[in-house]
Amino acid sequence: MALPVRTNMKHLFGLIHKFNSSKRLLCSAACSGNKEPAGGGRVFSGIQPTGVPHLGNYLGALENWVSLQSQFPSVLYSIVDLHSITQPQDPAQLRSNILDMAASLLACGIDPERAVLFQQSQVSEHAELSWILGCLTSMPRLRHLPQWKMKSKQKNEGSVGLFTYPVLQAADILLYKSTHVPVGEDQVQHLELAQDLARIFNNRYGDLFPEPAALLSSTRKVKSLRDPSVKMSKSDPHMMATISLTDSSDDIALKLRRAVTDFNSEVTFDPETRPGVSNLVTIHAAMAMIGVEEAVSQAAGLDTGAYKRLVTEAVIQRVTPIREEIQRLRADPQHLEGVLREGGCRARELAAPVLREVRQRVGFS
């Protein structure tokens, strides 16, 4: 397949990431070099309100979200409830999940003084910009994106909302003229759509949107404790597979004690041939804030049973204060609603002038 010529190095590295997985660290380093922590840049990211996050969410995204607050002068984090209704939702459960997610983000360290934390549906500009960008997007372009390929097979084609989900993601990002977006490897193609739409809009209506760069997390994906061939997920039907941030210490200990390993009692890190043990090493290293090599070194002389106890201690030490803070915040829904309301006001202040400019350029006003 012929590749389009990119004059912008961010896009060059994006292509390298897409077509050559061995260069992922290079792409991440290149994006990190463009962070502009002292002078500027704006970060946007969103998370669906699916209830309390699990350990994989925390290590794969939220821990990084917290650190980005001190690296960029402008940071926006959205609870993307518009995205969540592409699947059937119980209204009462959705309302509860939004507040649970707000409590979880605050407990993990998101600071409303340093980041704009808001509920997506409360800023109507997201939906309007999504429609405008959708009119600049072809159906074949969306049909090739991985999320549609995967979920439409599961849902027998799926809804129009599911099909245009990536356009709304692009609108979320471009509405705030975001320069950087923290993403996982499975979201890189969706960010490329946002980059393409920024370029298409700018070419047609004049320069307005920066082309956002990916911030790839260096944290390895946390795998299911029962099937280390797949990532940890809330939708896993096995109760022992996933550690929630509100799990008790006893629950955490039980789940890790029953985590799948293998018949070799020695602790080594080899994700290809020993995925279960390697998953424990990944969790240990991340929660103890040490390198994988150091985690393996600390396991010297321990069999996997004893090592699981070491991992359990590291997880409990980090999760306990988060769990306690989530419980405290959950008990005060009015405070959570107030945080989201204030964040929504701040988000609208940023979004409204951008959409006014978009409307003027398109010819609506």
N, C-alpha and C positions, 0 to 999 in steps of 0.2 A: 504494500500500500504506500503511495507517495505521501510524504509528510509535508505540511505547509512550512514555508521558510519563516522562521521567527527571528526578528532582529532584537527582541528583548530577551536578555539572558534569563529572566525568570521563566519565560515560556520554554526556552531551550532546556533548562533543567527540569521543567515540568514534563517535557517530552521524554527526556532521558529516564525520568522516574516511571513514566507510563510504559515505555517499551523496553526497558532494561532494568529489571528489579534489582540487579546487583549494584546499581548506582544510587540506591535510595538514600544512603547516608550522605552522598555528595549533594543531592538535591536539598536535603535538610540543612546541611552546613551552609549552602548558598543562601537559603532563605534566612537563616539565622544571621548571616552577615549583613542582611538588609533590614534588620529590625529597627534601626534608628531610635534606640531607647532614649537618647538625650534630646533629640530634636523633634520628633514627630512620629506619625504612624497611628493607625487606628485598627484595633482588633475587634472582630465580631465572631461570635459563635453561638450556636443554639443547641438546646437539648429538649427532647420530647418529655412531656409530663407523664411518665409511665410509673410513677410511684418512687419509692426510695431507691437510689442507685445501689448497685452492687460493687464489689471490690474491683472488678474489671473496669467499670465506669470510672471509679475513683482514680485508679492508676493509669488508665489509658487516656483520660481527658481532664478530669476535674482537678487533679493535682497540678497539671500544667496550667489550667485556667488560673489557679491561685497565683502561680509564679508570674504569669504574664501581667498581672496587675501592677507589678513593680517594674516591668520592663517597657511599658508603653504609656504614654500620657493619656490615651483615650481607649477605653475598653468597654464593650457592650456584650452582655450575656442575656440571651432571651430564652424564656420557656416557651417553646414553639408549639402552642396548642392548635394552631391552624394546621400544622403538619399532622398532628396526632389523629385528626378525624378522617384521614384517608382510610382508617380502619374503623369498624363499628365501635362506638363508645357509649357507655352508660353516662348520662349527664352528671349525675351525683358523684359517680366515681371519678370523672374527669375533674370536677371542681376540687375534690379531695386530693387528687394526684398533683394538681397544680400547686396547692399549698404544701404538700409533702416535698415536692421538688424544690420549692423555694426554701423550705426549712433545711433541706439537705445541702443546698448550695451554700447557704449562710454558714451552716455548721462545718462545712469543709474548708471554709476560709474566704469565700467571696465577700468582699467588703463593699457595701453600697456607697461608701464614701469614695472608693477608688474605681469602682466599676458601675455601670448602669445595668441594673438587674430588673428585667421587665417581662411582662406577659405579652407575647406577640400579637394576639388578637385585639389587644387594647390600643394598638397603633394601626389604624386602618390603612395607612399609606403602604404597608406591606402588600396588601391584597391588590391595591390599585396599580402599583408598580409591577406586580407580577403579571397582571393582565397586559400591560403595555409591552413588557419583555416577551410575553408569550406570543405576541403578534410579530416578534422578530425571530421566532424560533421555529424550525421545521419539525414536522412529526418524525421523519427518519432520524433526525439528530437525537430526539428524546428516546426513540425506540431502541437505540443501541446502548443506552446507559444501563449499568449493571443492576441497579435496584429494580427497574421496570422488568428486565429480563427475568430476575429471580422471583419477584413477588407476583407478577402477572401470571406466571405459571402456577403458582400456589392458589391464586384467586380466580383462575379462568378468565384472564384478561384484566380484571380489576377495574377500578373507577377512573374517571377522568382526572380526579384529584390526585390519584396515585401516579398517573401518567405525567401530569404537569408538576408534580412535587419538586423536581429539580429546578424548575423555573422560579417557583416560590423561594427556594433556597437562594437562588441567584439574586432575587429581589431583596431578600433579607440582608444580604451582604452589600449590594450596591447602594441600597437606600441610604446607608450611612457613609458612603464613600470609603469603605473599609479598605485598608491596604494589606492586611494580613489576616489569615483565617487558620486557626489550628484545626487540622483534619487528621483522620486516620487514613491508612492506605486505601481503604474501601471507598473513601469519599473523594479521592483525588480527581476522578473523572467528572464528578459533579462540580467541583471547583473550577475545572477547566471550562465547563459550560458558562459559569459566571464570568470568567475571563473573556470568553468568546463574545458573550452578550455585551460586556462593557465595550469591547472593540467595535462590535456591530453598531451599537447605539452611537458611539463617538464618531464613527465614520459617516453615519447618516445624518446626525444632528449637531455635530460639533463636540469637541472634547468636554466631557463632564465627569466621567467615572474613571478612577484609577483601576488598573487591572490588578486584582488582589493576589498576593503571593501565599503559597501554602507554608504553614508552620507544621512540619511533621514531627510528631512526638517520638522521642528515642526509646520510650518505654515499650517493652515487648507486650504482646497481647496476653492477657491472663486467660487460661483455658479452663474449661469445665473440670471440676474435681472428679467427675464420674466418667467423662469421655474427653481426654486431653487432645483429641483430634479436632475438636471444635472449641470456639471461644465461649467463655462464661456468658450466660444469658439469663435474663429474667424469665424468658419463655420456656426454659428447660423444664420438662415435666418431672425431673428427678429432684426432690427436695434437697438432697445432699450435694447437688452439683454446684450450687451458687452461694456465695457468702454475701449477705446483704449488710449494708452499713448499720442497720439496726439490730443485727443478730446479737444475742447475748454471748458472753464469753463461753458459756457451756455449749451453745450451739456451734460457735466457731471451732471449738476444740473437737466436737463430735464430727463435724464435716471434714476437717483436716485429717482426723484420725482415720476416717473411712475413704480418704482420697485414693484414687487408683494409682498404683505405682507399677512394679513388675517383680520378677522373681530374684533380681539381683539386689542384695541388701546395701551395697555400697552407693554413696551419693555422688553422682557425677552430673555434668551438664552436657547433654547430647539430645537436643530436641527431636532429631530425626529418628533415632533408635530407642530413646528413653523419654518419650514425651511426658509421662506422668511425673517422674522424678524431676525432670527439667522444669515443669510447671511449678512445682514446689520451690525450686531454687529461684525461679523468676519472682515468685511472690515474696519469698524471704528477702531477696536482695532489694526489691522495691520498698518493702515495708520497713526494713532496717536501714534503708538509705545507704547501702553499700553496693559494691560491684558484684557481678556474678562470680568472679574469681574469688573474692573475699568470702562470699556465701559458701562456696564449695570448700574453701579452706576451713571455715568454722565447722563444717560438717565432717572434717577428717576424724576417723575413728568411730563415727556414729553410724548405726544402721538406719534404714529409712524410718523405722518406727520411732527411734529416738530423735531423728531429724525432724519428724513431723511435730514433735513437742517444741523444738526450737522455733520452727516456723510459726506455730500457734502463739508462742509468746510474743513474737514480733508483730503478728497481726492484731492480737488483742491490745497490745500497747498503743497501736495507732488508732484502732477503731473505737475503743472505749470512749475517749473524750468526744469523738464525733457523734456516736450513738447518744450519749447523754445530752449533747447540745441539740440534736434533732428532737429528742423527747421534750426538752424544755421549750423549744420554739413551737412545736406542734400544739402545745397547750395554750398558745396565745395566737389564735388565727387572726385576730384584728391587727396585731403587729405585722404579720406576714402580708396581709392585704395592704397595709399601709406602705410597706417597703415596695411592693409591686406597683402600687398606685403612684408613688413618687418616682419610681424608675420609669413608668410609662410616660409621665409628664416630661421627664428629661429626654427620653427617646423621641417623643413627638417634636420637641424643640429642635432636635437635630434632623428629623425626617421631613418635617413640613416644608422647609425652604428648598430641600433637594427635590421633592416631588413637585413643588410649584415651578421650579426651573424645568423639570422634565415636561410638565404639562404645557408650558410656554413653548418649548422647543418642538414638541410634537404638533402643536397647533390647537390645543384645547383652549388656550387663553392668550 
